[in-house]
Amino acid sequence: MLWYTDDSFFDTVLVVALLMVPMTAVSMRFMKAPYGRFAAKRGWLAVNARLGWMLMELPATLVFWPCFLSGPRACETVPMILAGIWGIHYLNRGFVFPYLIRVPKRGGATFGLPVWGTGIVVTSMHGYLNGTFFSRLGQHFTEEWLADPRFLFGVALYAAGLLLNIHSDAILRNLRTREEVERGDKVYRIPRGGGFAFVSNPQYLGELMCWTGFTLFTWSLPGVFILTLSAANLVPRAVETHRWYLERFPDYPRSRRALVPFLY
């Protein structure tokens, strides 16, 4: 199938990837993504949260780099910059973030196969599409692209989103003390400070800012894929999380929005 590039396999994978977006959006109207506070107590082939996140995110690294490095333009300036941004993102998401998660001892294996299995498929496609596009198919990735407003604004938005995401994750992680983790206590508290002053889910807002910026500075349909798929998953989850906070904590700040400050 040829419709976006001159590579039929790439274009076929891209079609399959884009079709996953409406499927995810529809399924999320009828279910909560079963991980974190919405995890099932038991699941088929379930693992703990730390291992589950690593399993989900690892293919983004393992698939991306062979695809990128085998491309004829892998050593050019712009593809190398894009690959560097990718490496920073998945160093955090695939290794640092899972390592730092405070999982209560004896908390159970709640990261089930439907979550980490689907995640492996998505991140594998994500890694292939972008690794291939960066060093082989992205014809606009010349040095002139570095001065393009889409690149400049996209990188700035991406950086702001990444900082918001990392800071918000740190606030959430520190709500549970190391002593509580050691005892196996599964404690929930109201997060405060940073982006939580405005929304219940600044970590999701930061993630969506990252992928919006990514879509702009790559100006590509693989970017559109990961942005829209992330939105299809995170927007409903943000709404459910906001509702969960309101129901669980009578003193929860009513001025907070679910995802977008002052609006949503």
C-alpha contacts under 8 A as a table, 3 or more apart, distances in Angstrom:
res1	aa1	res2	aa2	distance
1	M	8	S	4.79
1	M	9	F	7.06
1	M	11	D	6.13
1	M	12	T	5.61
2	L	5	T	6.49
2	L	6	D	6.26
2	L	7	D	6.63
2	L	8	S	4.86
2	L	11	D	5.92
2	L	12	T	7.60
3	W	6	D	7.75
3	W	8	S	8.00
3	W	11	D	6.50
4	Y	11	D	6.11
5	T	8	S	7.45
5	T	10	F	7.66
5	T	11	D	6.56
5	T	137	L	6.97
7	D	10	F	5.40
7	D	11	D	6.28
8	S	11	D	5.13
8	S	12	T	6.12
9	F	12	T	5.12
9	F	13	V	6.26
10	F	13	V	5.25
10	F	14	L	6.15
10	F	129	L	6.92
11	D	14	L	4.96
11	D	15	V	6.25
12	T	15	V	5.17
12	T	16	V	6.43
13	V	16	V	5.16
13	V	17	A	6.13
13	V	125	M	7.35
13	V	129	L	7.77
14	L	17	A	4.95
14	L	18	L	6.12
14	L	129	L	7.17
14	L	221	L	7.94
14	L	222	P	7.05
15	V	18	L	5.19
15	V	19	L	6.19
16	V	19	L	5.17
16	V	20	M	6.53
17	A	20	M	5.30
17	A	21	V	7.28
17	A	122	V	7.83
17	A	125	M	7.15
17	A	225	F	6.67
18	L	21	V	5.56
18	L	22	P	7.92
18	L	225	F	5.65
19	L	22	P	6.14
19	L	23	M	6.75
20	M	23	M	5.10
20	M	24	T	6.00
20	M	229	L	7.39
21	V	24	T	5.20
21	V	25	A	6.20
21	V	225	F	7.36
21	V	228	T	6.43
21	V	229	L	4.96
21	V	232	A	6.69
22	P	25	A	4.93
22	P	26	V	6.11
22	P	232	A	7.77
23	M	26	V	5.32
23	M	27	S	6.19
24	T	27	S	5.12
24	T	28	M	6.04
24	T	229	L	7.17
24	T	232	A	6.14
24	T	233	N	6.84
25	A	28	M	5.33
25	A	29	R	6.73
25	A	229	L	7.94
25	A	232	A	4.74
25	A	233	N	6.86
26	V	29	R	5.44
26	V	30	F	7.37
27	S	30	F	5.56
27	S	31	M	6.43
28	M	31	M	5.13
28	M	32	K	6.33
28	M	33	A	7.28
28	M	232	A	7.40
28	M	233	N	6.71
28	M	236	P	6.66
29	R	236	P	7.38
32	K	38	F	6.77
32	K	236	P	7.99
32	K	237	R	6.78
32	K	240	E	7.75
33	A	38	F	6.90
33	A	39	A	7.65
33	A	115	V	7.53
33	A	233	N	7.69
33	A	237	R	7.14
34	P	38	F	5.14
34	P	39	A	4.21
34	P	40	A	6.09
34	P	111	F	7.46
34	P	112	G	7.61
34	P	115	V	6.98
35	Y	38	F	5.33
35	Y	39	A	3.97
35	Y	40	A	7.30
35	Y	49	A	7.92
35	Y	110	T	6.83
35	Y	111	F	5.75
35	Y	112	G	7.77
35	Y	115	V	7.35
36	G	39	A	5.31
36	G	49	A	7.62
36	G	111	F	7.98
39	A	110	T	5.71
39	A	111	F	6.86
40	A	43	G	6.37
40	A	110	T	5.91
40	A	112	G	7.95
41	K	108	G	7.37
41	K	109	A	7.70
41	K	110	T	5.76
42	R	46	A	7.16
42	R	108	G	7.85
42	R	109	A	6.93
42	R	110	T	5.88
42	R	112	G	7.81
43	G	46	A	5.09
43	G	109	A	7.61
43	G	110	T	6.29
43	G	111	F	7.32
43	G	112	G	4.99
43	G	113	L	7.33
44	W	112	G	5.90
44	W	113	L	6.14
45	L	112	G	5.94
45	L	113	L	5.52
46	A	109	A	5.20
46	A	110	T	5.59
46	A	111	F	5.03
46	A	112	G	3.92
46	A	113	L	5.86
47	V	51	L	6.39
47	V	52	G	5.85
47	V	108	G	7.96
47	V	109	A	4.38
47	V	110	T	6.06
47	V	111	F	5.09
47	V	112	G	6.39
48	N	51	L	5.67
48	N	52	G	5.98
48	N	103	V	7.82
48	N	108	G	6.54
48	N	109	A	4.28
48	N	110	T	5.83
48	N	111	F	5.66
49	A	52	G	4.95
49	A	53	W	6.07
49	A	98	P	7.68
49	A	101	I	7.81
49	A	103	V	6.94
49	A	109	A	7.29
49	A	110	T	6.94
49	A	111	F	5.67
50	R	53	W	5.49
50	R	54	M	6.45
50	R	98	P	4.86
50	R	99	Y	6.49
50	R	101	I	6.38
50	R	103	V	7.32
51	L	54	M	5.13
51	L	55	L	6.08
51	L	98	P	7.33
52	G	55	L	5.18
52	G	56	M	6.22
52	G	111	F	5.70
52	G	112	G	7.95
52	G	116	W	5.82
53	W	56	M	5.13
53	W	57	E	6.14
53	W	94	G	7.05
53	W	98	P	5.92
53	W	116	W	7.20
54	M	57	E	5.28
54	M	58	L	5.65
54	M	94	G	5.47
54	M	95	F	6.59
54	M	98	P	6.21
55	L	58	L	5.53
55	L	59	P	7.63
55	L	116	W	6.43
55	L	120	I	6.84
56	M	59	P	7.04
56	M	94	G	7.97
56	M	116	W	5.04
56	M	117	G	7.13
56	M	118	T	7.86
56	M	119	G	4.68
56	M	120	I	4.78
56	M	123	T	7.01
57	E	60	A	5.72
57	E	61	T	7.51
57	E	90	Y	7.49
57	E	93	R	6.98
57	E	94	G	4.89
57	E	119	G	7.13
57	E	120	I	6.88
57	E	123	T	6.25
58	L	61	T	5.53
58	L	62	L	6.28
58	L	94	G	5.79
58	L	120	I	7.73
58	L	123	T	7.75
59	P	62	L	4.79
59	P	63	V	5.49
59	P	64	F	7.70
59	P	120	I	6.24
59	P	123	T	5.64
59	P	124	S	5.01
59	P	127	G	7.01
60	A	63	V	5.69
60	A	64	F	5.78
60	A	90	Y	7.31
60	A	123	T	4.77
60	A	124	S	5.51
60	A	125	M	7.97
60	A	126	H	6.46
60	A	127	G	4.55
60	A	128	Y	7.96
61	T	64	F	5.26
61	T	65	W	6.30
61	T	87	G	7.65
61	T	90	Y	6.74
61	T	127	G	6.75
62	L	65	W	6.21
62	L	66	P	7.30
62	L	127	G	7.84
63	V	66	P	6.04
63	V	67	C	6.46
63	V	124	S	6.03
63	V	127	G	5.26
63	V	128	Y	5.82
63	V	131	G	7.81
64	F	67	C	5.32
64	F	68	F	5.95
64	F	124	S	7.92
64	F	126	H	7.92
64	F	127	G	4.14
64	F	128	Y	5.46
64	F	130	N	6.99
64	F	131	G	4.71
64	F	132	T	7.78
65	W	68	F	4.99
65	W	69	L	5.82
65	W	127	G	7.92
65	W	131	G	6.51
66	P	69	L	5.26
66	P	70	S	5.97
66	P	131	G	7.76
67	C	70	S	5.50
67	C	71	G	6.69
67	C	127	G	7.93
67	C	128	Y	6.16
67	C	131	G	4.99
67	C	132	T	5.31
68	F	71	G	5.51
68	F	74	A	6.22
68	F	83	A	7.85
68	F	130	N	7.88
68	F	131	G	4.18
68	F	132	T	5.51
68	F	133	F	7.98
68	F	134	F	6.72
68	F	135	S	5.55
68	F	136	R	7.80
69	L	74	A	5.49
69	L	131	G	7.97
69	L	135	S	7.44
70	S	74	A	7.23
70	S	135	S	7.95
71	G	74	A	5.51
71	G	132	T	6.78
71	G	135	S	4.84
71	G	136	R	5.00
72	P	75	C	7.86
72	P	135	S	6.30
72	P	136	R	6.06
73	R	76	E	5.42
73	R	79	P	6.95
73	R	135	S	4.65
73	R	136	R	6.13
74	A	79	P	5.97
74	A	80	M	6.39
74	A	134	F	7.69
74	A	135	S	4.82
74	A	136	R	7.81
75	C	79	P	7.17
75	C	80	M	6.27
76	E	79	P	5.79
76	E	80	M	6.14
77	T	80	M	5.28
77	T	81	I	6.28
77	T	142	T	7.78
77	T	143	E	6.83
78	V	81	I	5.06
78	V	82	L	6.24
78	V	141	F	5.70
78	V	142	T	6.29
78	V	143	E	6.22
78	V	145	W	7.63
78	V	146	L	7.29
79	P	82	L	5.11
79	P	83	A	6.08
79	P	134	F	5.35
79	P	135	S	5.74
79	P	141	F	6.68
80	M	83	A	4.99
80	M	84	G	6.05
81	I	84	G	4.99
81	I	85	I	6.37
82	L	85	I	5.19
82	L	86	W	6.26
82	L	134	F	7.15
82	L	218	T	7.92
83	A	86	W	4.92
83	A	87	G	6.07
83	A	131	G	7.82
83	A	134	F	7.58
84	G	87	G	4.99
84	G	88	I	6.28
85	I	88	I	5.19
85	I	89	H	6.24
86	W	89	H	5.16
86	W	90	Y	6.27
87	G	90	Y	5.41
87	G	91	L	5.85
88	I	91	L	5.14
88	I	92	N	6.41
89	H	92	N	5.43
89	H	93	R	6.11
89	H	162	L	7.89
90	Y	93	R	4.70
90	Y	94	G	5.05
90	Y	95	F	7.26
91	L	94	G	5.60
91	L	95	F	5.48
91	L	96	V	6.37
92	N	95	F	5.70
92	N	96	V	4.69
92	N	97	F	5.64
93	R	96	V	6.36
93	R	97	F	5.33
93	R	98	P	7.23
94	G	97	F	6.61
94	G	98	P	6.63
95	F	98	P	5.64
95	F	99	Y	6.07
96	V	99	Y	5.20
96	V	100	L	6.24
97	F	100	L	5.33
97	F	101	I	6.38
98	P	101	I	5.32
100	L	173	R	7.85
101	I	173	R	6.49
102	R	173	R	6.33
102	R	176	R	7.20
102	R	178	R	7.53
102	R	181	V	6.48
103	V	107	G	6.94
103	V	181	V	6.35
104	P	107	G	5.07
104	P	180	E	7.17
104	P	181	V	4.19
104	P	182	E	6.48
104	P	183	R	7.23
104	P	184	G	4.37
104	P	185	D	6.02
104	P	186	K	6.18
105	K	108	G	7.88
105	K	181	V	5.96
105	K	182	E	5.84
105	K	183	R	6.61
105	K	184	G	4.31
105	K	185	D	7.77
106	R	184	G	5.73
107	G	184	G	6.18
107	G	185	D	7.96
107	G	186	K	7.36
109	A	112	G	7.60
111	F	115	V	6.67
111	F	116	W	6.95
112	G	115	V	5.67
112	G	116	W	6.55
113	L	116	W	5.38
113	L	117	G	5.17
113	L	118	T	7.76
114	P	117	G	5.34
114	P	118	T	5.82
115	V	118	T	5.44
115	V	119	G	6.06
116	W	119	G	4.82
116	W	120	I	6.14
117	G	120	I	5.24
117	G	121	V	6.66
118	T	121	V	5.23
118	T	122	V	6.29
119	G	122	V	5.10
119	G	123	T	6.01
120	I	123	T	5.34
120	I	124	S	5.94
121	V	124	S	5.23
121	V	125	M	6.32
122	V	125	M	5.29
122	V	126	H	6.04
123	T	126	H	4.77
123	T	127	G	5.92
124	S	127	G	5.17
124	S	128	Y	6.19
125	M	128	Y	5.12
125	M	129	L	5.99
126	H	129	L	5.35
126	H	130	N	6.20
126	H	222	P	7.24
126	H	226	I	7.09
127	G	130	N	5.53
127	G	131	G	5.75
128	Y	131	G	5.30
128	Y	132	T	5.91
129	L	132	T	5.45
129	L	133	F	5.99
129	L	222	P	6.06
130	N	133	F	4.91
130	N	134	F	5.82
130	N	222	P	6.28
130	N	223	G	7.87
131	G	134	F	5.45
131	G	135	S	6.64
132	T	135	S	5.79
132	T	136	R	5.51
132	T	137	L	6.64
133	F	136	R	5.42
133	F	137	L	4.58
133	F	138	G	5.18
134	F	137	L	6.57
134	F	138	G	5.60
134	F	141	F	7.65
135	S	138	G	6.89
136	R	139	Q	7.97
138	G	141	F	5.80
139	Q	142	T	7.43
140	H	145	W	6.76
141	F	144	E	7.83
141	F	145	W	5.87
142	T	145	W	5.50
142	T	146	L	7.76
143	E	146	L	5.67
143	E	147	A	7.94
144	E	147	A	5.77
144	E	148	D	6.93
145	W	148	D	5.06
145	W	151	F	6.71
146	L	151	F	6.18
146	L	152	L	7.05
147	A	151	F	7.02
147	A	152	L	6.76
148	D	151	F	5.35
148	D	152	L	6.35
149	P	152	L	5.05
149	P	153	F	5.83
150	R	153	F	5.44
150	R	154	G	5.69
150	R	216	L	5.41
150	R	217	F	5.54
150	R	219	W	7.62
151	F	154	G	5.08
151	F	155	V	6.06
151	F	216	L	6.30
151	F	217	F	3.92
151	F	218	T	7.14
152	L	155	V	5.40
152	L	156	A	6.31
152	L	217	F	7.07
153	F	156	A	5.12
153	F	157	L	6.08
153	F	213	G	7.26
153	F	216	L	7.61
153	F	217	F	7.50
154	G	157	L	5.16
154	G	158	Y	5.98
154	G	212	T	7.30
154	G	213	G	3.88
154	G	214	F	6.11
154	G	215	T	7.38
154	G	216	L	4.88
154	G	217	F	4.69
155	V	158	Y	4.96
155	V	159	A	6.07
155	V	213	G	5.88
155	V	214	F	7.07
155	V	217	F	6.17
156	A	159	A	5.20
156	A	160	A	6.27
156	A	213	G	7.34
157	L	160	A	5.18
157	L	161	G	6.14
157	L	209	M	6.26
157	L	210	C	6.60
157	L	212	T	7.56
157	L	213	G	5.04
158	Y	161	G	5.11
158	Y	162	L	6.12
158	Y	209	M	5.99
158	Y	210	C	4.07
158	Y	211	W	6.90
158	Y	212	T	7.20
158	Y	213	G	4.52
158	Y	214	F	6.26
159	A	162	L	5.10
159	A	163	L	6.26
159	A	210	C	7.00
160	A	163	L	5.29
160	A	164	L	6.22
160	A	206	G	7.50
160	A	209	M	7.53
160	A	210	C	7.60
161	G	164	L	5.08
161	G	165	N	6.00
161	G	205	L	7.37
161	G	206	G	4.01
161	G	207	E	6.12
161	G	208	L	7.35
161	G	209	M	4.77
161	G	210	C	4.84
162	L	165	N	5.02
162	L	166	I	6.13
162	L	206	G	6.00
162	L	207	E	6.86
162	L	209	M	7.81
162	L	210	C	6.00
163	L	166	I	5.23
163	L	167	H	6.04
163	L	206	G	7.50
164	L	167	H	5.26
164	L	168	S	5.96
164	L	195	G	7.09
164	L	202	P	6.87
164	L	203	Q	6.59
164	L	206	G	5.15
165	N	168	S	5.25
165	N	169	D	6.12
165	N	202	P	6.81
165	N	203	Q	4.44
165	N	204	Y	7.13
165	N	205	L	7.55
165	N	206	G	4.60
165	N	207	E	6.12
166	I	169	D	5.18
166	I	170	A	6.29
166	I	203	Q	7.42
167	H	170	A	5.13
167	H	171	I	6.42
167	H	194	G	7.40
168	S	171	I	5.12
168	S	172	L	6.31
168	S	194	G	6.95
168	S	195	G	6.76
168	S	196	F	7.58
168	S	202	P	6.16
168	S	203	Q	5.23
169	D	172	L	5.17
169	D	173	R	6.02
169	D	203	Q	6.27
170	A	173	R	5.04
170	A	174	N	6.18
171	I	174	N	5.35
171	I	175	L	6.57
171	I	191	P	6.74
171	I	192	R	7.56
171	I	193	G	7.76
172	L	175	L	5.39
172	L	176	R	7.79
172	L	191	P	6.32
173	R	176	R	6.22
174	N	177	T	6.25
175	L	188	Y	7.25
175	L	189	R	6.30
175	L	191	P	6.94
176	R	180	E	6.42
176	R	181	V	6.98
176	R	187	V	6.31
176	R	188	Y	7.35
177	T	180	E	5.20
177	T	181	V	6.39
178	R	181	V	4.97
178	R	182	E	6.18
179	E	182	E	5.06
179	E	183	R	6.25
180	E	183	R	5.08
180	E	184	G	6.10
180	E	185	D	5.06
180	E	186	K	7.49
180	E	187	V	7.57
181	V	184	G	5.04
181	V	185	D	5.95
181	V	186	K	7.53
182	E	185	D	7.70
190	I	245	Y	7.68
190	I	249	F	7.71
190	I	252	Y	7.11
191	P	196	F	6.46
192	R	196	F	5.37
192	R	197	A	6.26
193	G	196	F	5.40
193	G	197	A	5.47
194	G	197	A	6.00
195	G	198	F	5.72
195	G	199	V	6.36
195	G	201	N	7.95
195	G	202	P	5.20
196	F	199	V	5.12
196	F	200	S	5.71
196	F	201	N	6.98
196	F	202	P	6.15
196	F	256	R	7.79
197	A	256	R	6.99
198	F	255	S	7.42
198	F	256	R	5.04
198	F	257	R	6.50
198	F	261	P	5.32
198	F	262	F	7.34
199	V	202	P	5.96
199	V	256	R	4.77
199	V	257	R	4.65
199	V	258	A	5.37
199	V	259	L	5.46
199	V	260	V	6.52
199	V	261	P	5.79
200	S	238	A	7.49
200	S	241	T	7.43
200	S	242	H	5.72
200	S	256	R	6.30
200	S	257	R	6.27
200	S	258	A	5.12
200	S	259	L	6.45
201	N	204	Y	5.45
201	N	205	L	6.47
201	N	238	A	6.01
201	N	241	T	7.68
201	N	242	H	7.57
201	N	258	A	6.24
201	N	259	L	5.56
202	P	205	L	4.79
202	P	206	G	5.93
202	P	259	L	6.69
203	Q	206	G	5.11
203	Q	207	E	6.27
204	Y	207	E	4.96
204	Y	208	L	6.22
204	Y	234	L	6.37
204	Y	238	A	7.25
204	Y	259	L	7.33
205	L	208	L	5.19
205	L	209	M	6.13
205	L	259	L	6.03
205	L	260	V	7.08
206	G	209	M	4.99
206	G	210	C	6.17
207	E	210	C	5.07
207	E	211	W	6.45
208	L	211	W	5.18
208	L	212	T	6.03
208	L	227	L	6.72
208	L	230	S	6.99
208	L	231	A	6.80
209	M	212	T	5.07
209	M	213	G	6.09
210	C	213	G	5.22
210	C	214	F	6.03
211	W	214	F	4.69
211	W	215	T	6.00
211	W	223	G	7.09
211	W	226	I	6.87
211	W	227	L	5.05
212	T	215	T	5.16
212	T	216	L	6.39
212	T	223	G	7.99
212	T	227	L	6.15
213	G	216	L	5.08
213	G	217	F	6.17
214	F	217	F	5.32
214	F	218	T	5.97
214	F	219	W	7.93
214	F	223	G	6.25
215	T	218	T	5.41
215	T	219	W	5.39
215	T	220	S	6.20
215	T	221	L	7.71
215	T	222	P	7.84
215	T	223	G	4.29
215	T	224	V	5.79
215	T	227	L	7.17
216	L	219	W	4.88
216	L	220	S	7.73
216	L	223	G	7.90
218	T	223	G	6.84
219	W	223	G	7.11
220	S	223	G	5.28
220	S	224	V	6.60
221	L	224	V	4.72
221	L	225	F	6.11
222	P	225	F	5.01
222	P	226	I	6.59
223	G	226	I	5.47
223	G	227	L	6.18
224	V	227	L	5.16
224	V	228	T	5.97
225	F	228	T	5.47
225	F	229	L	5.97
226	I	229	L	5.14
226	I	230	S	5.88
227	L	230	S	5.23
227	L	231	A	6.18
228	T	231	A	4.99
228	T	232	A	6.06
229	L	232	A	5.04
229	L	233	N	6.41
230	S	233	N	5.24
230	S	234	L	5.81
231	A	234	L	5.09
231	A	235	V	5.44
232	A	235	V	6.14
232	A	236	P	7.10
233	N	236	P	6.23
233	N	237	R	6.46
234	L	237	R	4.92
234	L	238	A	5.86
235	V	238	A	5.09
235	V	239	V	6.44
235	V	259	L	7.44
236	P	239	V	5.13
236	P	240	E	6.30
237	R	240	E	5.07
237	R	241	T	6.01
238	A	241	T	5.08
238	A	242	H	6.07
238	A	258	A	5.82
238	A	259	L	6.23
239	V	242	H	5.16
239	V	243	R	6.24
239	V	258	A	5.62
239	V	259	L	7.59
240	E	243	R	5.08
240	E	244	W	6.05
241	T	244	W	4.90
241	T	245	Y	6.26
241	T	258	A	7.75
242	H	245	Y	5.25
242	H	246	L	6.38
242	H	257	R	7.63
242	H	258	A	5.26
243	R	246	L	5.13
243	R	247	E	6.19
244	W	247	E	5.22
244	W	248	R	6.00
245	Y	248	R	5.18
245	Y	249	F	5.86
245	Y	252	Y	6.79
246	L	249	F	5.65
246	L	250	P	6.69
246	L	252	Y	5.91
247	E	250	P	6.97
249	F	252	Y	5.27
253	P	256	R	5.97
254	R	257	R	7.96
256	R	261	P	7.37
256	R	262	F	7.61
257	R	260	V	6.36
257	R	261	P	5.96
257	R	262	F	6.39
257	R	263	L	6.84
257	R	264	Y	5.40
258	A	261	P	8.00
258	A	264	Y	5.74
259	L	264	Y	5.70
260	V	263	L	5.55
260	V	264	Y	4.86
261	P	264	Y	6.65
